[in-house]
Amino acid sequence: MDIKWIGHACFQLRGRDVSIVTDPFSSETGLNLPVLTADVLTISHNHFDHNYTAGVTAAITFDTPGEFEFKGARIRGIRTFHDESGGAERGGNIMFLFVIDGLSVLHCGDLGHLPDDALIDTLGDIDVLLLPVGGKYTLPVEAAVEFVRQVEPKIVVPMHFAIPGLKIDIAGAEQFIHQLGATARRLSTLSINKATLPEEGTVVDILEPVALGTPVS
């Protein structure tokens, strides 16, 4: 499977038989969304930086909790919240758990709270965790680090943090990486299969965003 970071919370996942795009953003973010096509589009919540469905040509869109299957991919939408107040501040959020080519990928959307142990137990073994680390509108950095330690993924790919051109006031990924005590690899594309997953511990991979706006001066 190949994973590309388009930018913000938008990724393109390509398996042998299926392609998935997550959380496309509008130009209001300051980033330029490229032309994208996919078999499946997922939307974690209806904010402008996550729900620009007009920017993606997809066969089917999932934007609700539930269990789905499409072209061999198993997809589970998990109801969570965008804040620590049960959605009272910023509404709901859906984490999407994908199983593609035998690999499990959890896209957290704008997760704003630590899920309880009962929910975490239902996730099973996570190979790749796509995690917001910029804080402010999502998990605080300390909570993001704690979530990694609870889930114990093979690979963490930070998302939803400050990059050139982004007009949303969030932090960079540096504090998260520091508090996790990790050394990050920098990649343009994450290409993985079961044989190439890390054998021990958790690896942090920073992907190069495809969509960059004009840097804010």
LUMSEDREN-351595 format. One record per atom (N, C-alpha, C): residue number from 1; residue in one letter; x, y, z. Coordinates in pm, whole numbers, padded with zeros to 5 digits. Example, Ala and Ser with C-alpha at 12.3 -4.5 7.8 and 13.67 -1.06 7.14 Angstrom:
2
  nr rest      u      v      w
   1    a  01319 -00569  00780
   1    a  01230 -00450  00780
   1    a  01320 -00330  00780
   2    s  01285 -00225  00708
   2    s  01367 -00106  00714
   2    s  01290  00003  00787
//
This chain:
217
  nr rest      u      v      w
   1    m  00084 -00119  00000
   1    m  00000  00000  00000
   1    m  00088  00125  00000
   2    d  00045  00225 -00075
   2    d  00113  00354 -00079
   2    d  00024  00460 -00013
   3    i  00085  00541  00073
   3    i  00013  00649  00140
   3    i  00082  00780  00107
   4    k  00006  00873  00048
   4    k  00056  01007  00021
   4    k -00021  01106  00107
   5    w  00050  01204  00159
   5    w -00014  01312  00235
   5    w -00039  01427  00139
   6    i -00166  01454  00112
   6    i -00199  01567  00026
   6    i -00178  01697  00103
   7    g -00208  01694  00230
   7    g -00191  01810  00317
   7    g -00302  01813  00420
   8    h -00275  01877  00535
   8    h -00370  01890  00645
   8    h -00416  01751  00690
   9    a -00543  01715  00674
   9    a -00588  01580  00712
   9    a -00623  01496  00590
  10    c -00581  01542  00473
  10    c -00614  01473  00347
  10    c -00500  01380  00305
  11    f -00534  01254  00288
  11    f -00440  01152  00243
  11    f -00498  01078  00124
  12    q -00409  01020  00047
  12    q -00448  00928 -00060
  12    q -00385  00793 -00029
  13    l -00470  00692 -00012
  13    l -00425  00556  00016
  13    l -00451  00471 -00108
  14    r -00350  00399 -00152
  14    r -00364  00314 -00270
  14    r -00324  00171 -00236
  15    g -00422  00081 -00244
  15    g -00394 -00061 -00231
  15    g -00389 -00127 -00367
  16    r -00384 -00259 -00367
  16    r -00379 -00330 -00495
  16    r -00504 -00305 -00578
  17    d -00620 -00301 -00512
  17    d -00747 -00295 -00586
  17    d -00833 -00174 -00553
  18    v -00790 -00090 -00460
  18    v -00876  00019 -00415
  18    v -00793  00142 -00383
  19    s -00853  00259 -00405
  19    s -00790  00385 -00366
  19    s -00888  00464 -00279
  20    i -00834  00531 -00179
  20    i -00915  00604 -00082
  20    i -00856  00743 -00063
  21    v -00942  00844 -00056
  21    v -00901  00980 -00020
  21    v -00976  01020  00106
  22    t -00906  01085  00199
  22    t -00967  01129  00324
  22    t -00969  01282  00332
  23    d -01074  01336  00387
  23    d -01084  01475  00433
  23    d -01022  01581  00340
  24    p -01076  01597  00218
  24    p -01025  01703  00130
  24    p -01060  01841  00183
  25    f -00972  01937  00159
  25    f -00987  02072  00214
  25    f -01016  02172  00103
  26    s -01081  02283  00140
  26    s -01108  02389  00043
  26    s -00990  02486  00038
  27    s -00992  02574 -00061
  27    s -00885  02673 -00077
  27    s -00885  02777  00034
  28    e -00992  02782  00113
  28    e -00995  02873  00229
  28    e -00882  02843  00327
  29    t -00830  02722  00322
  29    t -00721  02684  00411
  29    t -00590  02751  00372
  30    g -00583  02802  00249
  30    g -00458  02855  00198
  30    g -00379  02753  00119
  31    l -00424  02629  00118
  31    l -00358  02521  00045
  31    l -00431  02493 -00085
  32    n -00359  02441 -00181
  32    n -00416  02412 -00312
  32    n -00439  02262 -00327
  33    l -00565  02222 -00327
  33    l -00597  02081 -00343
  33    l -00578  02040 -00488
  34    p -00495  01939 -00516
  34    p -00481  01894 -00654
  34    p -00606  01818 -00699
  35    v -00616  01791 -00828
  35    v -00726  01710 -00879
  35    v -00708  01568 -00827
  36    l -00810  01516 -00760
  36    l -00800  01384 -00698
  36    l -00914  01295 -00744
  37    t -00885  01169 -00767
  37    t -00987  01067 -00795
  37    t -00964  00951 -00699
  38    a -01071  00882 -00665
  38    a -01061  00771 -00571
  38    a -01182  00681 -00586
  39    d -01167  00559 -00542
  39    d -01284  00471 -00531
  39    d -01370  00515 -00414
  40    v -01304  00550 -00303
  40    v -01374  00583 -00179
  40    v -01326  00718 -00127
  41    l -01421  00800 -00084
  41    l -01390  00926 -00016
  41    l -01449  00919  00124
  42    t -01370  00956  00225
  42    t -01423  00961  00361
  42    t -01413  01104  00415
  43    i -01515  01142  00492
  43    i -01524  01275  00552
  43    i -01543  01257  00702
  44    s -01450  01309  00780
  44    s -01458  01290  00925
  44    s -01558  01383  00992
  45    h -01577  01502  00935
  45    h -01674  01598  00990
  45    h -01688  01713  00891
  46    n -01794  01790  00909
  46    n -01829  01892  00810
  46    n -01775  02030  00845
  47    h -01644  02042  00847
  47    h -01577  02171  00853
  47    h -01503  02193  00722
  48    f -01486  02321  00683
  48    f -01437  02353  00548
  48    f -01301  02292  00516
  49    d -01223  02265  00619
  49    d -01089  02211  00595
  49    d -01087  02058  00592
  50    h -01206  01998  00587
  50    h -01215  01851  00585
  50    h -01322  01796  00492
  51    n -01407  01881  00436
  51    n -01526  01828  00367
  51    n -01545  01881  00225
  52    y -01436  01916  00157
  52    y -01449  01972  00023
  52    y -01468  01859 -00079
  53    t -01588  01803 -00080
  53    t -01616  01688 -00166
  53    t -01610  01724 -00314
  54    a -01632  01851 -00348
  54    a -01627  01893 -00488
  54    a -01487  01877 -00547
  55    g -01387  01865 -00462
  55    g -01251  01853 -00510
  55    g -01206  01712 -00541
  56    v -01294  01615 -00519
  56    v -01256  01474 -00539
  56    v -01364  01403 -00620
  57    t -01323  01331 -00722
  57    t -01415  01244 -00796
  57    t -01404  01105 -00736
  58    a -01512  01060 -00674
  58    a -01510  00931 -00604
  58    a -01635  00851 -00638
  59    a -01621  00719 -00635
  59    a -01735  00632 -00663
  59    a -01835  00632 -00548
  60    i -01784  00645 -00426
  60    i -01871  00640 -00309
  60    i -01808  00722 -00197
  61    t -01894  00786 -00117
  61    t -01848  00867 -00005
  61    t -01906  00814  00124
  62    f -01822  00803  00226
  62    f -01866  00764  00359
  62    f -01842  00880  00455
  63    d -01946  00922  00524
  63    d -01934  01032  00619
  63    d -02016  01008  00745
  64    t -02044  00882  00774
  64    t -02120  00844  00892
  64    t -02052  00727  00961
  65    p -02080  00707  01090
  65    p -02030  00587  01156
  65    p -02094  00462  01094
  66    g -02025  00350  01107
  66    g -02078  00225  01054
  66    g -01967  00140  00997
  67    e -02005  00024  00946
  67    e -01909 -00068  00886
  67    e -01944 -00089  00740
  68    f -01844 -00074  00655
  68    f -01863 -00078  00511
  68    f -01756 -00165  00447
  69    e -01784 -00208  00325
  69    e -01683 -00279  00247
  69    e -01696 -00234  00103
  70    f -01582 -00209  00040
  70    f -01583 -00164 -00099
  70    f -01455 -00208 -00166
  71    k -01469 -00284 -00274
  71    k -01355 -00332 -00353
  71    k -01247 -00397 -00266
  72    g -01292 -00476 -00171
  72    g -01200 -00552 -00087
  72    g -01150 -00479  00035
  73    a -01175 -00348  00044
  73    a -01134 -00271  00162
  73    a -01245 -00276  00267
  74    r -01206 -00301  00390
  74    r -01300 -00293  00502
  74    r -01283 -00157  00569
  75    i -01395 -00091  00593
  75    i -01394  00046  00643
  75    i -01489  00054  00762
  76    r -01439  00108  00872
  76    r -01523  00124  00991
  76    r -01519  00269  01035
  77    g -01635  00333  01038
  77    g -01645  00469  01088
  77    g -01682  00468  01235
  78    i -01602  00536  01316
  78    i -01615  00529  01462
  78    i -01652  00667  01515
  79    r -01765  00676  01583
  79    r -01811  00805  01635
  79    r -01723  00852  01750
  80    t -01668  00973  01737
  80    t -01592  01038  01843
  80    t -01633  01185  01844
  81    f -01552  01269  01910
  81    f -01586  01411  01919
  81    f -01466  01499  01884
  82    h -01499  01622  01844
  82    h -01399  01719  01800
  82    h -01342  01796  01920
  83    d -01387  01765  02040
  83    d -01345  01839  02159
  83    d -01353  01746  02279
  84    e -01323  01800  02395
  84    e -01327  01722  02519
  84    e -01459  01739  02593
  85    s -01560  01796  02524
  85    s -01689  01825  02588
  85    s -01803  01749  02522
  86    g -01774  01632  02469
  86    g -01878  01552  02405
  86    g -01938  01617  02282
  87    g -01861  01703  02215
  87    g -01908  01769  02094
  87    g -01975  01902  02118
  88    a -01987  01946  02244
  88    a -02057  02071  02274
  88    a -01988  02192  02214
  89    e -01855  02187  02199
  89    e -01780  02302  02148
  89    e -01765  02299  01996
  90    r -01726  02184  01942
  90    r -01694  02178  01799
  90    r -01765  02065  01724
  91    g -01852  01993  01791
  91    g -01930  01891  01722
  91    g -01865  01754  01721
  92    g -01921  01669  01637
  92    g -01876  01531  01629
  92    g -01759  01513  01534
  93    n -01703  01393  01539
  93    n -01590  01356  01454
  93    n -01598  01206  01431
  94    i -01556  01164  01314
  94    i -01553  01020  01283
  94    i -01410  00978  01255
  95    m -01362  00883  01332
  95    m -01236  00817  01297
  95    m -01269  00706  01198
  96    f -01186  00690  01097
  96    f -01207  00582  01001
  96    f -01092  00481  01011
  97    l -01131  00357  01033
  97    l -01035  00246  01038
  97    l -01046  00169  00907
  98    f -00937  00168  00832
  98    f -00931  00100  00703
  98    f -00849 -00028  00717
  99    v -00894 -00134  00654
  99    v -00812 -00254  00639
  99    v -00799 -00279  00489
 100    i -00677 -00261  00439
 100    i -00648 -00270  00296
 100    i -00527 -00360  00279
 101    d -00539 -00462  00197
 101    d -00428 -00554  00171
 101    d -00369 -00608  00301
 102    g -00455 -00633  00400
 102    g -00409 -00689  00526
 102    g -00346 -00590  00621
 103    l -00343 -00462  00585
 103    l -00286 -00357  00669
 103    l -00396 -00271  00728
 104    s -00383 -00235  00855
 104    s -00483 -00152  00922
 104    s -00431 -00009  00936
 105    v -00513  00086  00893
 105    v -00478  00228  00897
 105    v -00591  00302  00968
 106    l -00557  00376  01073
 106    l -00658  00453  01147
 106    l -00638  00602  01120
 107    h -00737  00663  01054
 107    h -00738  00808  01029
 107    h -00824  00871  01137
 108    c -00764  00958  01218
 108    c -00833  01009  01337
 108    c -00921  01130  01311
 109    g -00916  01187  01189
 109    g -00992  01309  01167
 109    g -00947  01415  01266
 110    d -01041  01496  01314
 110    d -01009  01599  01414
 110    d -01045  01550  01553
 111    l -00986  01440  01591
 111    l -01011  01384  01724
 111    l -00970  01485  01831
 112    g -01063  01515  01922
 112    g -01037  01618  02022
 112    g -01030  01569  02164
 113    h -01034  01437  02184
 113    h -01034  01381  02319
 113    h -00969  01243  02315
 114    l -00926  01196  02429
 114    l -00875  01059  02437
 114    l -00993  00962  02444
 115    p -01005  00870  02349
 115    p -01111  00769  02357
 115    p -01094  00683  02482
 116    d -01204  00628  02529
 116    d -01194  00543  02648
 116    d -01133  00407  02612
 117    d -01096  00334  02716
 117    d -01028  00206  02696
 117    d -01114  00107  02618
 118    a -01245  00112  02640
 118    a -01333  00018  02570
 118    a -01327  00039  02420
 119    l -01325  00165  02377
 119    l -01316  00193  02233
 119    l -01179  00152  02180
 120    i -01075  00187  02253
 120    i -00940  00153  02207
 120    i -00925  00002  02191
 121    d -00986 -00074  02281
 121    d -00977 -00220  02271
 121    d -01040 -00273  02143
 122    t -01139 -00201  02090
 122    t -01206 -00248  01968
 122    t -01124 -00221  01842
 123    l -01020 -00139  01853
 123    l -00942 -00102  01734
 123    l -00853 -00216  01686
 124    g -00811 -00301  01779
 124    g -00719 -00408  01740
 124    g -00580 -00353  01713
 125    d -00501 -00429  01641
 125    d -00364 -00387  01610
 125    d -00366 -00285  01496
 126    i -00306 -00170  01520
 126    i -00301 -00063  01421
 126    i -00161 -00059  01359
 127    d -00156 -00073  01228
 127    d -00026 -00064  01160
 127    d  00016  00080  01137
 128    v -00078  00164  01090
 128    v -00046  00304  01061
 128    v -00152  00393  01127
 129    l -00105  00489  01206
 129    l -00192  00585  01273
 129    l -00172  00722  01210
 130    l -00278  00777  01151
 130    l -00276  00912  01093
 130    l -00336  01005  01197
 131    l -00250  01084  01262
 131    l -00285  01149  01388
 131    l -00267  01300  01383
 132    p -00371  01378  01422
 132    p -00353  01524  01430
 132    p -00262  01560  01547
 133    v -00162  01645  01521
 133    v -00065  01676  01626
 133    v -00047  01826  01648
 134    g -00121  01909  01576
 134    g -00103  02054  01586
 134    g -00177  02120  01700
 135    g -00260  02042  01773
 135    g -00329  02096  01888
 135    g -00432  02202  01854
 136    k -00474  02276  01955
 136    k -00570  02387  01950
 136    k -00711  02339  01918
 137    y -00734  02280  01800
 137    y -00867  02232  01763
 137    y -00877  02080  01776
 138    t -00767  02016  01807
 138    t -00763  01870  01819
 138    t -00695  01833  01950
 139    l -00660  01707  01965
 139    l -00593  01662  02086
 139    l -00477  01753  02125
 140    p -00467  01793  02252
 140    p -00343  01858  02295
 140    p -00225  01764  02273
 141    v -00107  01821  02262
 141    v  00010  01740  02230
 141    v  00029  01626  02330
 142    e  00013  01656  02458
 142    e  00032  01552  02560
 142    e -00066  01438  02540
 143    a -00189  01471  02504
 143    a -00291  01367  02482
 143    a -00262  01289  02355
 144    a -00210  01356  02251
 144    a -00173  01286  02128
 144    a -00064  01184  02155
 145    v  00034  01222  02237
 145    v  00141  01129  02275
 145    v  00084  01012  02354
 146    e -00007  01041  02447
 146    e -00069  00935  02526
 146    e -00149  00840  02437
 147    f -00218  00894  02338
 147    f -00296  00809  02248
 147    f -00205  00713  02172
 148    v -00090  00763  02127
 148    v  00007  00675  02059
 148    v  00049  00563  02153
 149    r  00075  00595  02277
 149    r  00120  00493  02373
 149    r  00009  00392  02403
 150    q -00115  00437  02398
 150    q -00226  00345  02421
 150    q -00249  00252  02301
 151    v -00242  00309  02181
 151    v -00273  00232  02060
 151    v -00156  00146  02015
 152    e -00034  00193  02038
 152    e  00089  00122  02001
 152    e  00093  00085  01852
 153    p  00078  00183  01766
 153    p  00086  00154  01622
 153    p  00228  00124  01580
 154    k  00242  00060  01466
 154    k  00375  00037  01410
 154    k  00435  00168  01357
 155    i  00349  00249  01294
 155    i  00393  00374  01232
 155    i  00294  00484  01268
 156    v  00345  00601  01305
 156    v  00262  00720  01322
 156    v  00296  00819  01211
 157    v  00193  00867  01144
 157    v  00210  00973  01044
 157    v  00138  01097  01097
 158    p  00212  01199  01142
 158    p  00147  01321  01189
 158    p  00073  01393  01077
 159    m -00036  01458  01114
 159    m -00114  01539  01020
 159    m -00171  01657  01097
 160    h -00242  01746  01025
 160    h -00313  01857  01089
 160    h -00218  01937  01177
 161    f -00106  01978  01117
 161    f -00012  02067  01185
 161    f  00033  02175  01086
 162    a  00102  02275  01136
 162    a  00138  02391  01054
 162    a  00235  02352  00942
 163    i  00199  02391  00820
 163    i  00287  02376  00704
 163    i  00282  02506  00625
 164    p  00378  02530  00537
 164    p  00379  02656  00462
 164    p  00248  02680  00386
 165    g  00193  02799  00402
 165    g  00071  02837  00332
 165    g -00057  02814  00408
 166    l -00055  02727  00509
 166    l -00177  02697  00583
 166    l -00219  02818  00666
 167    k -00345  02859  00651
 167    k -00396  02978  00719
 167    k -00465  02945  00851
 168    i -00455  02823  00896
 168    i -00516  02781  01022
 168    i -00408  02785  01130
 169    d -00441  02848  01242
 169    d -00343  02873  01347
 169    d -00327  02750  01436
 170    i -00237  02661  01396
 170    i -00205  02544  01475
 170    i -00053  02531  01482
 171    a -00007  02447  01573
 171    a  00137  02431  01594
 171    a  00198  02338  01490
 172    g  00330  02338  01486
 172    g  00401  02243  01402
 172    g  00406  02106  01469
 173    a  00478  02015  01407
 173    a  00487  01877  01458
 173    a  00602  01857  01555
 174    e  00688  01957  01571
 174    e  00813  01938  01646
 174    e  00789  01900  01792
 175    q  00693  01967  01857
 175    q  00669  01939  01999
 175    q  00619  01796  02018
 176    f  00531  01752  01929
 176    f  00481  01614  01938
 176    f  00596  01515  01926
 177    i  00681  01534  01827
 177    i  00793  01442  01805
 177    i  00886  01441  01926
 178    h  00911  01561  01981
 178    h  00999  01572  02098
 178    h  00939  01500  02218
 179    q  00810  01524  02246
 179    q  00749  01463  02364
 179    q  00734  01312  02348
 180    l  00719  01267  02225
 180    l  00712  01123  02202
 180    l  00849  01059  02218
 181    g  00953  01140  02210
 181    g  01089  01087  02221
 181    g  01131  01008  02099
 182    a  01084  01053  01983
 182    a  01108  00979  01860
 182    a  01197  01058  01765
 183    t  01256  00986  01673
 183    t  01326  01046  01560
 183    t  01241  01021  01436
 184    a  01209  01127  01364
 184    a  01118  01113  01251
 184    a  01194  01089  01122
 185    r  01141  00997  01042
 185    r  01187  00980  00904
 185    r  01106  01076  00816
 186    r  01168  01126  00712
 186    r  01098  01215  00619
 186    r  01089  01147  00484
 187    l  00965  01132  00436
 187    l  00939  01056  00314
 187    l  00844  01134  00224
 188    s  00852  01109  00094
 188    s  00752  01165  00003
 188    s  00628  01076 -00001
 189    t  00649  00946  00003
 189    t  00540  00847  00003
 189    t  00575  00736  00101
 190    l  00476  00693  00178
 190    l  00495  00578  00266
 190    l  00448  00454  00191
 191    s  00541  00367  00154
 191    s  00509  00243  00083
 191    s  00535  00127  00177
 192    i  00431  00052  00209
 192    i  00443 -00052  00310
 192    i  00369 -00179  00270
 193    n  00414 -00289  00327
 193    n  00339 -00414  00329
 193    n  00371 -00481  00461
 194    k  00310 -00595  00487
 194    k  00329 -00661  00616
 194    k  00477 -00691  00643
 195    a  00550 -00724  00539
 195    a  00690 -00763  00556
 195    a  00780 -00645  00590
 196    t  00738 -00523  00555
 196    t  00825 -00407  00576
 196    t  00787 -00325  00699
 197    l  00686 -00367  00774
 197    l  00649 -00294  00895
 197    l  00760 -00306  00999
 198    p  00778 -00203  01082
 198    p  00877 -00213  01190
 198    p  00846 -00331  01281
 199    e  00950 -00401  01323
 199    e  00930 -00518  01407
 199    e  00905 -00481  01553
 200    e  00964 -00371  01599
 200    e  00950 -00330  01738
 200    e  00928 -00180  01747
 201    g  00853 -00140  01850
 201    g  00834  00002  01876
 201    g  00749  00071  01771
 202    t  00748  00204  01780
 202    t  00670  00288  01689
 202    t  00763  00382  01614
 203    v  00747  00387  01483
 203    v  00825  00476  01397
 203    v  00738  00596  01359
 204    v  00797  00715  01357
 204    v  00727  00836  01313
 204    v  00774  00871  01173
 205    d  00679  00883  01081
 205    d  00710  00921  00944
 205    d  00643  01055  00912
 206    i  00722  01155  00879
 206    i  00670  01283  00833
 206    i  00667  01278  00681
 207    l  00548  01290  00624
 207    l  00535  01286  00479
 207    l  00539  01427  00421
 208    e  00591  01437  00301
 208    e  00597  01565  00232
 208    e  00458  01597  00175
 209    p  00398  01711  00211
 209    p  00264  01742  00159
 209    p  00266  01772  00010
 210    v  00169  01717 -00060
 210    v  00158  01741 -00204
 210    v  00108  01882 -00231
 211    a  00014  01929 -00150
 211    a -00051  02058 -00172
 211    a  00009  02163 -00081
 212    l  00081  02256 -00139
 212    l  00136  02366 -00061
 212    l  00083  02497 -00117
 213    g  00042  02585 -00028
 213    g -00001  02717 -00072
 213    g  00116  02812 -00078
 214    t  00085  02938 -00091
 214    t  00188  03042 -00085
 214    t  00218  03070  00061
 215    p  00343  03057  00105
 215    p  00375  03078  00247
 215    p  00325  03213  00297
 216    v  00274  03213  00419
 216    v  00225  03336  00480
 216    v  00344  03415  00532
 217    s  00357  03541  00491
 217    s  00472  03622  00533
 217    s  00447  03685  00670
//
